[in-house]
Structures are given as structure tokens and as C-alpha cells.
Amino acid sequence: MSGNDEPSPGARQGLSEEVGTRELRKVRARGARDRTLWHGLGAAGVVGWSVAVPTVLGVLLGLWIDRTWPGHFSWSLALLLAGVTLGCLNAWYWVNSESRMIKEEEESKMVDKEEEGEISR
């Protein structure tokens, strides 16, 4: 074998970039969460509980206040509405953050596909 069998620096760099890109894709695929029916049902459960818990806590606190200090104002009703509002804001925040995460994953997949197209050329 002659001394010229070694690949050029440009070829090494291209191979290094290709291996790096493939490894990055593998790492992302391993870290990606499964978007199945069970994931959707779980998400619906989280949204439901994030609304139900503050609502029930608000009603219970309102009932306690109404029984402890009776008055003309219904704390049960007021804290029911406050609990529903807080729960809906909490659910909106959770759904919004999940939506943002899904969008970022899709964008990274598109970038990977574009990089794969450039590498294969």
C-alpha cells in the first residue's frame, strides 16, 4: 500500500459531519416521546384534573368560609368561579407548552430531513 491511501481532509470532514448528523438524529429519536392514543388520553386526563382540582378545592374552601362566617355573600360560588378560572388557566398553560414542544420536535425533524438531503447529494 502506498502513502496516498489516506482520505483527503475534505472527505474526512464530510464523513465526520454525516456521522454527527446521524448520531444527533438517533439521540433525538430516543428522547422523543411516544404520541399514541394513550398519550392523548393521558393528556386529556391531565387537563381534566388541572381544572377539577382547583374547582373542588375552591368549593370546599368556600363552604368552610360560608359555615364559619355566614353572611350575604356566597363564598362557595365565588371560589367555585375562581377555581374554574384558575384551573382553565392552568390547563391552557399546559396545553400551550405541550403544543410548543410538539412544534419544536416537528421543526427539528424537518431540519434533519433537510440535512439528510444535503448529505446524500
C-alpha positions as CSV (number, residue, x, y, z in Angstrom):
1,M,0.0,0.0,0.0
2,S,1.2,3.4,-0.8
3,G,1.1,6.5,1.4
4,N,-1.7,8.0,-0.7
5,D,-4.4,5.6,0.5
6,E,-5.4,8.0,3.3
7,P,-8.6,10.1,2.5
8,S,-8.3,13.8,2.0
9,P,-9.2,16.2,4.8
10,G,-12.3,17.3,3.0
11,A,-13.6,13.7,2.7
12,R,-12.8,13.2,6.4
13,Q,-14.8,16.3,7.3
14,G,-17.8,15.2,5.2
15,L,-17.8,11.8,6.8
16,S,-17.5,13.4,10.3
17,E,-20.5,15.6,9.6
18,E,-22.6,12.8,8.3
19,V,-21.8,10.6,11.3
20,G,-22.5,13.5,13.7
21,T,-25.9,14.2,12.0
22,R,-26.9,10.6,12.1
23,E,-26.0,10.4,15.8
24,L,-27.9,13.5,16.6
25,R,-31.0,12.0,14.9
26,K,-30.6,8.8,16.9
27,V,-30.4,10.8,20.2
28,R,-33.5,12.8,19.3
29,A,-35.4,9.7,18.3
30,R,-34.6,8.0,21.6
31,G,-35.6,11.1,23.6
32,A,-38.8,11.7,21.6
33,R,-42.0,10.8,23.5
34,D,-44.5,8.4,22.0
35,R,-47.5,10.2,20.6
36,T,-50.0,7.4,20.8
37,L,-53.7,7.1,21.8
38,W,-52.6,6.5,25.4
39,H,-50.6,9.7,25.3
40,G,-53.7,11.6,24.1
41,L,-55.8,10.1,26.8
42,G,-53.2,10.9,29.4
43,A,-53.1,14.5,28.2
44,A,-56.9,14.7,28.4
45,G,-56.7,13.4,32.0
46,V,-54.1,15.9,33.0
47,V,-56.2,18.7,31.5
48,G,-59.3,17.4,33.3
49,W,-57.5,17.1,36.7
50,S,-55.9,20.5,36.3
51,V,-59.4,22.1,36.1
52,A,-61.2,19.7,38.6
53,V,-58.7,20.0,41.5
54,P,-58.7,23.8,41.9
55,T,-62.5,23.9,41.3
56,V,-63.2,21.3,44.1
57,L,-60.7,23.0,46.4
58,G,-62.4,26.4,45.8
59,V,-65.8,24.9,46.6
60,L,-64.6,23.2,49.8
61,L,-62.9,26.4,51.0
62,G,-66.0,28.4,50.1
63,L,-68.3,26.0,52.0
64,W,-66.0,26.2,55.1
65,I,-65.9,30.0,55.0
66,D,-69.7,30.2,54.5
67,R,-70.3,27.9,57.5
68,T,-67.7,29.6,59.7
69,W,-68.7,33.2,58.9
70,P,-72.2,33.3,57.5
71,G,-73.0,36.4,55.5
72,H,-74.9,37.8,52.5
73,F,-72.0,36.9,50.1
74,S,-71.7,33.3,48.9
75,W,-68.1,32.4,49.2
76,S,-68.8,28.9,47.7
77,L,-70.0,30.4,44.5
78,A,-67.2,33.0,44.3
79,L,-64.5,30.4,45.0
80,L,-66.1,27.9,42.6
81,L,-65.7,30.5,39.8
82,A,-62.2,31.4,41.0
83,G,-61.3,27.6,41.0
84,V,-62.7,27.1,37.5
85,T,-60.8,30.2,36.2
86,L,-57.5,29.1,37.8
87,G,-58.0,25.5,36.5
88,C,-58.7,26.7,33.0
89,L,-55.6,29.0,33.0
90,N,-53.5,26.1,34.3
91,A,-54.9,23.8,31.6
92,W,-54.3,26.4,28.9
93,Y,-50.7,26.8,30.0
94,W,-50.1,23.0,30.0
95,V,-51.7,22.6,26.5
96,N,-49.8,25.5,25.2
97,S,-46.4,24.2,26.4
98,E,-47.1,20.7,25.0
99,S,-48.1,22.3,21.7
100,R,-44.9,24.3,21.6
101,M,-42.8,21.2,22.4
102,I,-44.5,19.2,19.6
103,K,-43.9,22.0,17.1
104,E,-40.2,22.2,18.1
105,E,-39.9,18.4,17.6
106,E,-41.5,18.6,14.1
107,E,-39.3,21.5,13.1
108,S,-36.2,19.6,14.2
109,K,-37.4,16.6,12.2
110,M,-37.7,18.9,9.1
111,V,-34.2,20.2,9.7
112,D,-32.9,16.6,10.0
113,K,-34.6,15.7,6.7
114,E,-33.1,18.7,5.0
115,E,-29.6,17.9,6.3
116,E,-30.1,14.3,5.2
117,G,-30.9,15.5,1.7
118,E,-27.8,17.7,1.7
119,I,-25.6,14.8,2.9
120,S,-26.9,12.3,0.3
121,R,-26.2,14.7,-2.6
